[in-house]
Amino acid sequence: MKEKNCRECGAKFTIEDKQLKFYEKAGYAEPERCPECRRKKRQQEFITCKDCGEVFSINGLEIQYYERNNLQLPKRCPACRRKRRESNGK
């Protein structure tokens, strides 16, 4: 058994020997996040871009970041946000 601190929230969590063997055998790195943060990362919310109409997703950890920093969730897809940044920078 191995104890680690979550890189996202700082909580301590344990990885059982059986899990460690699985990760090693499969060639995966050991988890850096606690089970709760891993679950949040897998969680998805789908948003329709207000510029191009494309549907894009944002994961639970990104949602948590926006909420923690009192920011609104993005209303534009990554491509439209990038275009907007580039046009504002000129």
N, C-alpha and C positions, 0 to 999 in steps of 0.2 A: 504494500500500500504506500502511496506517495501523497503528500500534502502539498498543495500549491495555493498561491494567491491569484485570484482572477485579475487579468490585466485590464479588464473593463471597469469592474466595480470594487475590486480590492478584497472581496470576500474570500475566506479560506474554503477550499474544497478538496476532497480526496479523490484519488484515482485508484481503484482496486487493482491488485496484481493481474487479475484476469483481463481487465481492460488494457493495462500496460502491455501485456503480451499480444493482445489483438492489434493495438496500434503499431507495435514493432513488427509483427508478422506481416501486416498489410502495407507497411512502409509509410505509415502516417506519422506526423509529428504529434507529440502529446498535446492535449488540449491546453490552451492558454486562458480560456474563459470558463467560468463556473457553468453548471448545467442551466441555470436560469438565463444567463447572458447568451449561451449558445442557442437556447430556445428563442430568445428575442431576436437574435440575428437571423434565424430561419423564418421568422414571422414576416409577412409581406403585406404592404398596403399598396393598392393600385390607384394611381391618380392620372387624370386626363390633362395633358398639357394645354394651357390656355392659348398658346400661340399656334401650334401645328395640329393639335387634336390627337397626337400620339399618346397611347397609354404607357406609363412608365411605373416602375415599382420602387418602393423605398422600404428598407428593412427596419425591424423593430429597434435596433441599436441607433440607426439614423434618426428615427422618430424620437427616441429618448434624448438624443443630443439636442435636437431642435427644442424640445420641451424644456430641458434642463437650462438652456440658454435663452429662454423666453423668445424664441424665434418662431415664425410661422412656417408650416411645411411648404416646400417648394410648390409652385403652381405651374412651373415650366419643366420640361424634360431636360436632361443633361445637355443635349445638343443645342437646344434653344437658349439655355442659360449660358453656354459657352459662346454662342453667336452674339448674344446680348452683351456679354463682358467684352468681347473683342471689338464690337462696334462702339461701345462706350469708351474704350481705351484709346481710340483714334482721335 
